[in-house]
Protein backbone atom coordinates (compact mmCIF):
# COMPACT_ATOMS: atom_id res chain seq x y z
CA UNK A 1 0.00 0.00 0.00
CA UNK A 2 1.01 3.66 -0.35
CA UNK A 3 1.02 4.02 3.42
CA UNK A 4 3.37 1.07 3.84
CA UNK A 5 5.70 2.40 1.15
CA UNK A 6 5.78 5.81 2.85
CA UNK A 7 6.60 4.11 6.16
CA UNK A 8 9.50 2.27 4.54
CA UNK A 9 10.78 5.24 2.52
CA UNK A 10 13.75 5.76 4.86
CA UNK A 11 14.13 2.17 5.94
CA UNK A 12 17.31 0.17 5.09
CA UNK A 13 15.08 -2.75 4.00
CA UNK A 14 13.12 -0.70 1.45
CA UNK A 15 15.03 -2.20 -1.50
CA UNK A 16 13.10 -5.46 -1.15
CA UNK A 17 9.71 -3.79 -1.23
CA UNK A 18 7.75 -3.29 -4.44
CA UNK A 19 4.59 -1.20 -4.27
CA UNK A 20 3.22 -2.64 -7.51
CA UNK A 21 1.97 -6.09 -6.51
CA UNK A 22 1.95 -8.52 -9.41
CA UNK A 23 -0.47 -10.98 -7.78
CA UNK A 24 -3.14 -10.59 -5.09
CA UNK A 25 -1.99 -11.85 -1.67
CA UNK A 26 -2.38 -15.62 -1.38
CA UNK A 27 -2.75 -16.25 -5.12
CA UNK A 28 0.83 -17.21 -6.02
CA UNK A 29 3.70 -18.50 -3.87
CA UNK A 30 7.23 -17.47 -4.83
CA UNK A 31 10.23 -18.10 -2.60
CA UNK A 32 12.26 -14.98 -1.95
CA UNK A 33 15.00 -14.85 0.65
CA UNK A 34 14.58 -11.09 0.90
CA UNK A 35 11.30 -11.68 2.74
CA UNK A 36 13.32 -13.11 5.62
CA UNK A 37 15.37 -9.91 5.56
CA UNK A 38 12.15 -7.92 5.82
CA UNK A 39 10.97 -10.05 8.75
CA UNK A 40 14.25 -9.37 10.51
CA UNK A 41 13.77 -5.66 9.96
CA UNK A 42 10.28 -5.79 11.44
CA UNK A 43 11.62 -7.59 14.51
CA UNK A 44 14.18 -4.83 14.95
CA UNK A 45 11.49 -2.16 14.64
CA UNK A 46 9.28 -3.83 17.26
CA UNK A 47 12.01 -4.76 19.75
CA UNK A 48 14.21 -1.70 19.14
CA UNK A 49 17.23 -4.03 19.13
CA UNK A 50 19.39 -5.29 16.30
CA UNK A 51 18.49 -8.78 15.14
CA UNK A 52 21.58 -10.43 16.60
CA UNK A 53 21.06 -8.93 20.05
CA UNK A 54 17.38 -9.87 20.18
CA UNK A 55 17.99 -13.39 18.86
CA UNK A 56 20.72 -13.95 21.44
CA UNK A 57 18.47 -12.80 24.29
CA UNK A 58 15.26 -14.53 23.20
CA UNK A 59 16.58 -17.73 21.64
CA UNK A 60 20.29 -18.48 21.80
CA UNK A 61 20.89 -17.77 25.50
CA UNK A 62 18.00 -19.96 26.72
CA UNK A 63 19.26 -22.79 24.47
CA UNK A 64 22.86 -22.25 25.64
CA UNK A 65 24.01 -21.50 22.09
CA UNK A 66 27.20 -19.50 22.56
CA UNK A 67 29.63 -20.77 19.91
CA UNK A 68 28.21 -19.12 16.81
CA UNK A 69 29.06 -16.37 14.35
CA UNK A 70 26.69 -14.07 12.49
CA UNK A 71 28.32 -12.08 9.73
CA UNK A 72 26.87 -8.56 9.28
CA UNK A 73 26.08 -7.35 5.78
CA UNK A 74 29.28 -6.09 4.17
CA UNK A 75 27.71 -2.78 3.10
CA UNK A 76 24.98 -1.90 5.61
CA UNK A 77 26.41 -3.64 8.67
CA UNK A 78 22.97 -5.11 9.40
CA UNK A 79 22.40 -8.66 10.61
CA UNK A 80 20.08 -10.26 8.06
CA UNK A 81 17.29 -12.73 8.71
CA UNK A 82 18.17 -14.57 5.51
CA UNK A 83 21.85 -15.45 5.82
CA UNK A 84 25.23 -15.08 7.48
CA UNK A 85 24.63 -17.26 10.56
CA UNK A 86 27.09 -20.05 11.39
CA UNK A 87 26.10 -22.65 14.01
CA UNK A 88 27.67 -25.89 15.17
CA UNK A 89 25.77 -29.04 14.23
CA UNK A 90 24.76 -29.64 17.85
CA UNK A 91 23.36 -26.11 18.21
CA UNK A 92 21.63 -26.33 14.83
CA UNK A 93 19.92 -29.49 16.06
CA UNK A 94 18.71 -27.65 19.17
CA UNK A 95 16.46 -25.54 16.95
CA UNK A 96 14.79 -28.67 15.65
CA UNK A 97 14.45 -30.12 19.14
CA UNK A 98 12.83 -26.88 20.28
CA UNK A 99 10.07 -27.46 17.72
CA UNK A 100 9.71 -31.10 18.72
CA UNK A 101 9.25 -29.73 22.26
CA UNK A 102 6.57 -27.35 20.89
CA UNK A 103 8.44 -24.27 22.02
CA UNK A 104 9.57 -25.52 25.43
CA UNK A 105 13.23 -25.75 26.47
CA UNK A 106 13.89 -27.26 29.88
CA UNK A 107 11.62 -25.22 32.18
CA UNK A 108 11.39 -22.17 29.91
CA UNK A 109 8.82 -21.48 27.19
CA UNK A 110 10.50 -19.86 24.19
CA UNK A 111 7.36 -19.59 22.05
CA UNK A 112 3.80 -20.79 22.32
CA UNK A 113 2.62 -24.30 21.53
CA UNK A 114 0.02 -22.71 19.27
CA UNK A 115 2.78 -21.10 17.18
CA UNK A 116 4.75 -24.36 17.09
CA UNK A 117 1.75 -26.14 15.57
CA UNK A 118 0.66 -23.32 13.23
CA UNK A 119 4.13 -22.66 11.80
CA UNK A 120 4.53 -26.29 10.71
CA UNK A 121 1.57 -26.14 8.33
CA UNK A 122 2.58 -25.85 4.63
CA UNK A 123 1.34 -22.73 2.83
CA UNK A 124 1.88 -23.64 -0.80
CA UNK A 125 3.97 -25.09 -3.62
CA UNK A 126 6.39 -23.06 -5.72
CA UNK A 127 7.04 -25.42 -8.61
CA UNK A 128 4.40 -27.29 -10.59
CA UNK A 129 6.81 -30.17 -11.22
CA UNK A 130 7.99 -30.47 -7.58
CA UNK A 131 6.08 -31.74 -4.56
CA UNK A 132 7.93 -29.71 -1.95
CA UNK A 133 5.92 -27.02 -0.16
CA UNK A 134 6.86 -24.00 1.95
CA UNK A 135 5.58 -21.92 4.83
CA UNK A 136 6.87 -19.88 7.79
CA UNK A 137 10.46 -20.40 6.55
CA UNK A 138 10.09 -24.20 6.68
CA UNK A 139 10.36 -26.57 3.70
CA UNK A 140 7.90 -29.48 3.61
CA UNK A 141 9.10 -32.40 1.50
CA UNK A 142 6.79 -35.23 0.48
CA UNK A 143 7.61 -38.58 2.05
CA UNK A 144 4.93 -41.24 2.32
CA UNK A 145 4.94 -44.32 4.50
CA UNK A 146 2.62 -46.60 2.62
CA UNK A 147 -0.20 -44.28 1.57
CA UNK A 148 0.16 -41.91 4.55
CA UNK A 149 2.15 -38.67 4.36
CA UNK A 150 4.97 -38.40 6.88
CA UNK A 151 5.09 -35.09 8.73
CA UNK A 152 8.52 -33.61 7.96
CA UNK A 153 9.69 -29.99 8.06
CA UNK A 154 13.15 -28.81 7.07
CA UNK A 155 15.47 -25.84 7.42
CA UNK A 156 17.49 -25.71 4.20
CA UNK A 157 20.32 -23.28 3.62
CA UNK A 158 23.02 -22.62 1.06
CA UNK A 159 25.82 -25.13 0.65
CA UNK A 160 23.84 -28.16 1.72
CA UNK A 161 23.01 -27.21 5.31
CA UNK A 162 19.91 -29.22 6.12
CA UNK A 163 18.02 -29.94 9.31
CA UNK A 164 14.76 -31.87 9.16
CA UNK A 165 12.35 -32.52 12.00
CA UNK A 166 9.98 -35.47 11.89
CA UNK A 167 7.48 -34.83 14.71
CA UNK A 168 5.66 -38.15 14.22
CA UNK A 169 8.87 -39.98 15.15
CA UNK A 170 10.36 -37.36 17.51
CA UNK A 171 13.36 -37.38 15.18
CA UNK A 172 15.87 -34.80 13.95
CA UNK A 173 18.04 -35.36 10.87
CA UNK A 174 20.93 -32.95 10.33
CA UNK A 175 23.58 -32.40 7.66
CA UNK A 176 26.15 -29.59 7.51
CA UNK A 177 28.40 -29.31 4.47
CA UNK A 178 30.19 -26.91 2.17
CA UNK A 179 28.91 -27.98 -1.24
CA UNK A 180 28.10 -24.52 -2.59
CA UNK A 181 28.57 -25.35 -6.27
CA UNK A 182 26.64 -28.60 -6.85
CA UNK A 183 24.43 -29.20 -3.85
CA UNK A 184 21.82 -31.92 -4.25
CA UNK A 185 18.61 -30.92 -2.47
CA UNK A 186 17.14 -34.42 -2.84
CA UNK A 187 20.09 -36.25 -1.28
CA UNK A 188 19.20 -35.64 2.42
CA UNK A 189 15.64 -36.85 1.82
CA UNK A 190 16.92 -39.94 0.03
CA UNK A 191 19.19 -40.69 3.01
CA UNK A 192 16.22 -40.43 5.34
CA UNK A 193 14.12 -42.84 3.26
CA UNK A 194 16.89 -45.29 2.38
CA UNK A 195 18.77 -45.45 5.69
CA UNK A 196 17.29 -43.53 8.61
CA UNK A 197 13.71 -44.81 8.43
CA UNK A 198 14.72 -48.44 7.76
CA UNK A 199 16.88 -48.26 10.90
CA UNK A 200 13.57 -47.64 12.71
CA UNK A 201 11.95 -50.63 10.95
CA UNK A 202 10.10 -48.35 8.52
CA UNK A 203 10.82 -50.01 5.19
CA UNK A 204 7.86 -48.89 3.06
CA UNK A 205 8.71 -45.18 2.83
CA UNK A 206 8.96 -43.36 -0.50
CA UNK A 207 10.33 -39.89 -1.25
CA UNK A 208 8.52 -37.90 -3.96
CA UNK A 209 10.76 -35.07 -5.28
Phi and psi in degrees as GROMACS dihedral restraints (atoms count N, CA, C in turn):
[ dihedral_restraints ]
;  ai    aj    ak    al  type     phi  dphi    fc
    3     4     5     6     1   -62.8    20    10
    4     5     6     7     1   -37.7    20    10
    6     7     8     9     1   -64.1    20    10
    7     8     9    10     1   -41.9    20    10
    9    10    11    12     1   -65.5    20    10
   10    11    12    13     1   -40.2    20    10
   12    13    14    15     1   -66.7    20    10
   13    14    15    16     1   -35.4    20    10
   15    16    17    18     1   -65.4    20    10
   16    17    18    19     1   -41.2    20    10
   18    19    20    21     1   -62.7    20    10
   19    20    21    22     1   -33.8    20    10
   21    22    23    24     1   -93.2    20    10
   22    23    24    25     1     3.1    20    10
   24    25    26    27     1   -59.9    20    10
   25    26    27    28     1   -30.1    20    10
   27    28    29    30     1  -112.5    20    10
   28    29    30    31     1    19.3    20    10
   30    31    32    33     1   -93.7    20    10
   31    32    33    34     1   139.0    20    10
   33    34    35    36     1   -63.5    20    10
   34    35    36    37     1   -14.8    20    10
   36    37    38    39     1   -96.9    20    10
   37    38    39    40     1     7.9    20    10
   39    40    41    42     1   -66.2    20    10
   40    41    42    43     1   -21.8    20    10
   42    43    44    45     1   -66.9    20    10
   43    44    45    46     1   -13.5    20    10
   45    46    47    48     1   -99.6    20    10
   46    47    48    49     1     5.9    20    10
   48    49    50    51     1  -108.9    20    10
   49    50    51    52     1   130.7    20    10
   51    52    53    54     1  -123.1    20    10
   52    53    54    55     1   117.7    20    10
   54    55    56    57     1   -72.8    20    10
   55    56    57    58     1   -20.0    20    10
   57    58    59    60     1   -93.8    20    10
   58    59    60    61     1    98.1    20    10
   60    61    62    63     1   -77.0    20    10
   61    62    63    64     1   128.2    20    10
   63    64    65    66     1   -77.6    20    10
   64    65    66    67     1   -34.0    20    10
   66    67    68    69     1  -130.9    20    10
   67    68    69    70     1   147.4    20    10
   69    70    71    72     1   -60.8    20    10
   70    71    72    73     1   146.6    20    10
   72    73    74    75     1   -53.5    20    10
   73    74    75    76     1   132.3    20    10
   75    76    77    78     1    88.8    20    10
   76    77    78    79     1    -7.0    20    10
   78    79    80    81     1   -83.6    20    10
   79    80    81    82     1   -38.9    20    10
   81    82    83    84     1  -137.4    20    10
   82    83    84    85     1   135.2    20    10
   84    85    86    87     1  -103.9    20    10
   85    86    87    88     1   124.5    20    10
   87    88    89    90     1  -134.8    20    10
   88    89    90    91     1   122.7    20    10
   90    91    92    93     1   -70.9    20    10
   91    92    93    94     1   134.0    20    10
   93    94    95    96     1  -148.9    20    10
   94    95    96    97     1   111.9    20    10
   96    97    98    99     1   -59.0    20    10
   97    98    99   100     1   -25.2    20    10
   99   100   101   102     1   -63.4    20    10
  100   101   102   103     1   -22.5    20    10
  102   103   104   105     1   -66.1    20    10
  103   104   105   106     1   -31.6    20    10
  105   106   107   108     1   -69.8    20    10
  106   107   108   109     1   -31.7    20    10
  108   109   110   111     1   -64.5    20    10
  109   110   111   112     1   -43.1    20    10
  111   112   113   114     1   -63.0    20    10
  112   113   114   115     1   -41.9    20    10
  114   115   116   117     1   -60.9    20    10
  115   116   117   118     1   -40.9    20    10
  117   118   119   120     1   -61.7    20    10
  118   119   120   121     1   -39.7    20    10
  120   121   122   123     1   -64.7    20    10
  121   122   123   124     1   -38.5    20    10
  123   124   125   126     1   -65.5    20    10
  124   125   126   127     1   -39.5    20    10
  126   127   128   129     1   -60.5    20    10
  127   128   129   130     1   -42.0    20    10
  129   130   131   132     1   -64.7    20    10
  130   131   132   133     1   -38.5    20    10
  132   133   134   135     1   -63.5    20    10
  133   134   135   136     1   -43.0    20    10
  135   136   137   138     1   -73.1    20    10
  136   137   138   139     1   -42.5    20    10
  138   139   140   141     1   -88.2    20    10
  139   140   141   142     1   -16.7    20    10
  141   142   143   144     1    59.6    20    10
  142   143   144   145     1    33.8    20    10
  144   145   146   147     1  -135.3    20    10
  145   146   147   148     1   152.0    20    10
  147   148   149   150     1   -69.4    20    10
  148   149   150   151     1   158.9    20    10
  150   151   152   153     1   -61.3    20    10
  151   152   153   154     1   -37.8    20    10
  153   154   155   156     1   -66.2    20    10
  154   155   156   157     1   -44.0    20    10
  156   157   158   159     1   -62.5    20    10
  157   158   159   160     1   -46.5    20    10
  159   160   161   162     1   -65.4    20    10
  160   161   162   163     1   -43.6    20    10
  162   163   164   165     1   -61.7    20    10
  163   164   165   166     1   -39.6    20    10
  165   166   167   168     1   -64.3    20    10
  166   167   168   169     1   -42.6    20    10
  168   169   170   171     1   -70.8    20    10
  169   170   171   172     1   -44.2    20    10
  171   172   173   174     1   -87.6    20    10
  172   173   174   175     1   -22.8    20    10
  174   175   176   177     1  -128.6    20    10
  175   176   177   178     1   -57.7    20    10
  177   178   179   180     1   -66.1    20    10
  178   179   180   181     1   -44.6    20    10
  180   181   182   183     1   -61.9    20    10
  181   182   183   184     1   -47.5    20    10
  183   184   185   186     1   -60.0    20    10
  184   185   186   187     1   -30.5    20    10
  186   187   188   189     1   -90.9    20    10
  187   188   189   190     1     5.0    20    10
  189   190   191   192     1    55.4    20    10
  190   191   192   193     1    43.2    20    10
  192   193   194   195     1   -96.7    20    10
  193   194   195   196     1   106.2    20    10
  195   196   197   198     1  -121.7    20    10
  196   197   198   199     1   -24.1    20    10
  198   199   200   201     1   -96.9    20    10
  199   200   201   202     1    75.7    20    10
  201   202   203   204     1  -141.4    20    10
  202   203   204   205     1   164.8    20    10
  204   205   206   207     1  -137.9    20    10
  205   206   207   208     1   136.2    20    10
  207   208   209   210     1  -125.6    20    10
  208   209   210   211     1   107.3    20    10
  210   211   212   213     1   -74.3    20    10
  211   212   213   214     1   127.6    20    10
  213   214   215   216     1   -73.6    20    10
  214   215   216   217     1   158.9    20    10
  216   217   218   219     1   -60.5    20    10
  217   218   219   220     1   136.3    20    10
  219   220   221   222     1   -67.4    20    10
  220   221   222   223     1   -19.1    20    10
  222   223   224   225     1  -104.0    20    10
  223   224   225   226     1   -52.1    20    10
  225   226   227   228     1   -86.1    20    10
  226   227   228   229     1   -22.7    20    10
  228   229   230   231     1    79.3    20    10
  229   230   231   232     1     3.2    20    10
  231   232   233   234     1   -79.9    20    10
  232   233   234   235     1   151.3    20    10
  234   235   236   237     1   -90.6    20    10
  235   236   237   238     1   123.7    20    10
  237   238   239   240     1   -98.2    20    10
  238   239   240   241     1   144.3    20    10
  240   241   242   243     1   -74.5    20    10
  241   242   243   244     1    -5.9    20    10
  243   244   245   246     1  -102.8    20    10
  244   245   246   247     1   -20.0    20    10
  246   247   248   249     1  -167.4    20    10
  247   248   249   250     1   175.1    20    10
  249   250   251   252     1    92.1    20    10
  250   251   252   253     1    -1.3    20    10
  252   253   254   255     1   -97.6    20    10
  253   254   255   256     1   127.5    20    10
  255   256   257   258     1  -114.7    20    10
  256   257   258   259     1   123.7    20    10
  258   259   260   261     1  -125.2    20    10
  259   260   261   262     1   153.2    20    10
  261   262   263   264     1   -71.4    20    10
  262   263   264   265     1   160.8    20    10
  264   265   266   267     1   -60.3    20    10
  265   266   267   268     1   -40.7    20    10
  267   268   269   270     1   -63.6    20    10
  268   269   270   271     1   -41.9    20    10
  270   271   272   273     1   -71.9    20    10
  271   272   273   274     1   -35.5    20    10
  273   274   275   276     1   -59.3    20    10
  274   275   276   277     1   -42.7    20    10
  276   277   278   279     1   -64.9    20    10
  277   278   279   280     1   -29.1    20    10
  279   280   281   282     1   -59.9    20    10
  280   281   282   283     1   -33.6    20    10
  282   283   284   285     1   -64.8    20    10
  283   284   285   286     1   -39.5    20    10
  285   286   287   288     1   -67.9    20    10
  286   287   288   289     1   -41.5    20    10
  288   289   290   291     1   -64.0    20    10
  289   290   291   292     1   -34.2    20    10
  291   292   293   294     1   -60.1    20    10
  292   293   294   295     1   -37.3    20    10
  294   295   296   297     1   -74.9    20    10
  295   296   297   298     1   -35.9    20    10
  297   298   299   300     1   -62.6    20    10
  298   299   300   301     1   -30.7    20    10
  300   301   302   303     1   -83.3    20    10
  301   302   303   304     1     2.4    20    10
  303   304   305   306     1    56.4    20    10
  304   305   306   307     1    44.3    20    10
  306   307   308   309     1    91.3    20    10
  307   308   309   310     1     0.1    20    10
  309   310   311   312     1  -102.5    20    10
  310   311   312   313     1   135.2    20    10
  312   313   314   315     1  -132.1    20    10
  313   314   315   316     1   114.2    20    10
  315   316   317   318     1    53.8    20    10
  316   317   318   319     1  -120.7    20    10
  318   319   320   321     1  -101.0    20    10
  319   320   321   322     1    13.0    20    10
  321   322   323   324     1  -116.1    20    10
  322   323   324   325     1   134.6    20    10
  324   325   326   327     1   -91.4    20    10
  325   326   327   328     1   119.8    20    10
  327   328   329   330     1   -87.8    20    10
  328   329   330   331     1   -42.8    20    10
  330   331   332   333     1  -148.4    20    10
  331   332   333   334     1   167.3    20    10
  333   334   335   336     1   -72.5    20    10
  334   335   336   337     1   153.3    20    10
  336   337   338   339     1   -63.4    20    10
  337   338   339   340     1   -33.4    20    10
  339   340   341   342     1   -61.6    20    10
  340   341   342   343     1   -42.5    20    10
  342   343   344   345     1   -67.1    20    10
  343   344   345   346     1   -40.0    20    10
  345   346   347   348     1   -57.7    20    10
  346   347   348   349     1   -42.0    20    10
  348   349   350   351     1   -73.5    20    10
  349   350   351   352     1   -45.1    20    10
  351   352   353   354     1   -67.0    20    10
  352   353   354   355     1   -36.5    20    10
  354   355   356   357     1   -74.6    20    10
  355   356   357   358     1   -14.0    20    10
  357   358   359   360     1   -99.7    20    10
  358   359   360   361     1    26.1    20    10
  360   361   362   363     1  -106.4    20    10
  361   362   363   364     1   119.7    20    10
  363   364   365   366     1   -58.1    20    10
  364   365   366   367     1   146.4    20    10
  366   367   368   369     1  -109.5    20    10
  367   368   369   370     1   -15.8    20    10
  369   370   371   372     1   165.0    20    10
  370   371   372   373     1   168.9    20    10
  372   373   374   375     1  -102.9    20    10
  373   374   375   376     1   147.8    20    10
  375   376   377   378     1  -101.9    20    10
  376   377   378   379     1   -28.7    20    10
  378   379   380   381     1  -122.0    20    10
  379   380   381   382     1   132.1    20    10
  381   382   383   384     1   -66.0    20    10
  382   383   384   385     1   -27.6    20    10
  384   385   386   387     1   -98.8    20    10
  385   386   387   388     1    10.5    20    10
  387   388   389   390     1  -127.2    20    10
  388   389   390   391     1   145.7    20    10
  390   391   392   393     1   -89.8    20    10
  391   392   393   394     1   -12.9    20    10
  393   394   395   396     1   -65.3    20    10
  394   395   396   397     1   141.6    20    10
  396   397   398   399     1  -119.1    20    10
  397   398   399   400     1   175.1    20    10
  399   400   401   402     1  -145.6    20    10
  400   401   402   403     1   154.9    20    10
  402   403   404   405     1   173.0    20    10
  403   404   405   406     1   136.2    20    10
  405   406   407   408     1    53.7    20    10
  406   407   408   409     1    37.7    20    10
  408   409   410   411     1    69.5    20    10
  409   410   411   412     1    14.6    20    10
  411   412   413   414     1  -108.5    20    10
  412   413   414   415     1   146.4    20    10
  414   415   416   417     1  -104.4    20    10
  415   416   417   418     1   133.1    20    10
  417   418   419   420     1  -116.6    20    10
  418   419   420   421     1    98.7    20    10
  420   421   422   423     1   -80.4    20    10
  421   422   423   424     1   160.1    20    10
  423   424   425   426     1  -102.1    20    10
  424   425   426   427     1   107.6    20    10
  426   427   428   429     1  -123.9    20    10
  427   428   429   430     1   130.0    20    10
  429   430   431   432     1  -115.1    20    10
  430   431   432   433     1   139.6    20    10
  432   433   434   435     1  -107.9    20    10
  433   434   435   436     1   104.9    20    10
  435   436   437   438     1    69.1    20    10
  436   437   438   439     1  -123.1    20    10
  438   439   440   441     1  -107.0    20    10
  439   440   441   442     1    12.2    20    10
  441   442   443   444     1  -107.2    20    10
  442   443   444   445     1   131.8    20    10
  444   445   446   447     1   -70.6    20    10
  445   446   447   448     1   133.9    20    10
  447   448   449   450     1   -87.1    20    10
  448   449   450   451     1   130.7    20    10
  450   451   452   453     1   -72.7    20    10
  451   452   453   454     1   115.1    20    10
  453   454   455   456     1  -145.5    20    10
  454   455   456   457     1   131.2    20    10
  456   457   458   459     1  -130.7    20    10
  457   458   459   460     1   133.8    20    10
  459   460   461   462     1  -125.3    20    10
  460   461   462   463     1   147.4    20    10
  462   463   464   465     1  -101.4    20    10
  463   464   465   466     1   117.8    20    10
  465   466   467   468     1  -122.3    20    10
  466   467   468   469     1   126.6    20    10
  468   469   470   471     1  -127.4    20    10
  469   470   471   472     1   173.7    20    10
  471   472   473   474     1   -60.8    20    10
  472   473   474   475     1   144.7    20    10
  474   475   476   477     1    87.7    20    10
  475   476   477   478     1     0.1    20    10
  477   478   479   480     1    98.4    20    10
  478   479   480   481     1    15.0    20    10
  480   481   482   483     1   -72.6    20    10
  481   482   483   484     1   126.9    20    10
  483   484   485   486     1  -149.9    20    10
  484   485   486   487     1   124.8    20    10
  486   487   488   489     1  -131.6    20    10
  487   488   489   490     1   120.5    20    10
  489   490   491   492     1  -114.8    20    10
  490   491   492   493     1   137.2    20    10
  492   493   494   495     1  -108.2    20    10
  493   494   495   496     1   138.4    20    10
  495   496   497   498     1  -122.8    20    10
  496   497   498   499     1    88.4    20    10
  498   499   500   501     1   -57.4    20    10
  499   500   501   502     1   -36.1    20    10
  501   502   503   504     1   -59.0    20    10
  502   503   504   505     1   -29.7    20    10
  504   505   506   507     1  -109.8    20    10
  505   506   507   508     1     2.1    20    10
  507   508   509   510     1    51.6    20    10
  508   509   510   511     1    50.0    20    10
  510   511   512   513     1  -126.3    20    10
  511   512   513   514     1   142.3    20    10
  513   514   515   516     1  -121.1    20    10
  514   515   516   517     1   134.7    20    10
  516   517   518   519     1  -122.9    20    10
  517   518   519   520     1   126.9    20    10
  519   520   521   522     1  -134.0    20    10
  520   521   522   523     1   134.7    20    10
  522   523   524   525     1  -132.1    20    10
  523   524   525   526     1   132.9    20    10
  525   526   527   528     1  -121.8    20    10
  526   527   528   529     1   137.7    20    10
  528   529   530   531     1  -156.2    20    10
  529   530   531   532     1   178.6    20    10
  531   532   533   534     1  -127.6    20    10
  532   533   534   535     1    35.7    20    10
  534   535   536   537     1   -89.5    20    10
  535   536   537   538     1    77.4    20    10
  537   538   539   540     1   -84.4    20    10
  538   539   540   541     1   -12.2    20    10
  540   541   542   543     1   -98.0    20    10
  541   542   543   544     1   -38.3    20    10
  543   544   545   546     1  -136.2    20    10
  544   545   546   547     1    45.4    20    10
  546   547   548   549     1   -66.8    20    10
  547   548   549   550     1   141.7    20    10
  549   550   551   552     1  -108.4    20    10
  550   551   552   553     1   105.7    20    10
  552   553   554   555     1   -70.5    20    10
  553   554   555   556     1   -19.8    20    10
  555   556   557   558     1   -83.3    20    10
  556   557   558   559     1   -24.6    20    10
  558   559   560   561     1   -57.1    20    10
  559   560   561   562     1   -46.9    20    10
  561   562   563   564     1   -60.5    20    10
  562   563   564   565     1   -37.0    20    10
  564   565   566   567     1   -69.8    20    10
  565   566   567   568     1   -35.6    20    10
  567   568   569   570     1   -66.5    20    10
  568   569   570   571     1   -36.9    20    10
  570   571   572   573     1   -63.1    20    10
  571   572   573   574     1   -41.3    20    10
  573   574   575   576     1   -61.1    20    10
  574   575   576   577     1   -46.7    20    10
  576   577   578   579     1   -71.1    20    10
  577   578   579   580     1   -41.0    20    10
  579   580   581   582     1   -85.1    20    10
  580   581   582   583     1   -22.4    20    10
  582   583   584   585     1  -130.2    20    10
  583   584   585   586     1   -47.7    20    10
  585   586   587   588     1   -68.7    20    10
  586   587   588   589     1   -52.2    20    10
  588   589   590   591     1   -65.3    20    10
  589   590   591   592     1   -42.1    20    10
  591   592   593   594     1   -59.7    20    10
  592   593   594   595     1   -30.4    20    10
  594   595   596   597     1   -66.4    20    10
  595   596   597   598     1   -16.2    20    10
  597   598   599   600     1  -103.8    20    10
  598   599   600   601     1    16.9    20    10
  600   601   602   603     1    66.5    20    10
  601   602   603   604     1    27.6    20    10
  603   604   605   606     1  -107.4    20    10
  604   605   606   607     1    99.0    20    10
  606   607   608   609     1  -108.5    20    10
  607   608   609   610     1    -1.8    20    10
  609   610   611   612     1  -111.1    20    10
  610   611   612   613     1    33.2    20    10
  612   613   614   615     1   -92.4    20    10
  613   614   615   616     1   145.7    20    10
  615   616   617   618     1  -135.1    20    10
  616   617   618   619     1   134.0    20    10
  618   619   620   621     1   -97.2    20    10
  619   620   621   622     1   130.0    20    10
  621   622   623   624     1  -112.3    20    10
  622   623   624   625     1   103.5    20    10
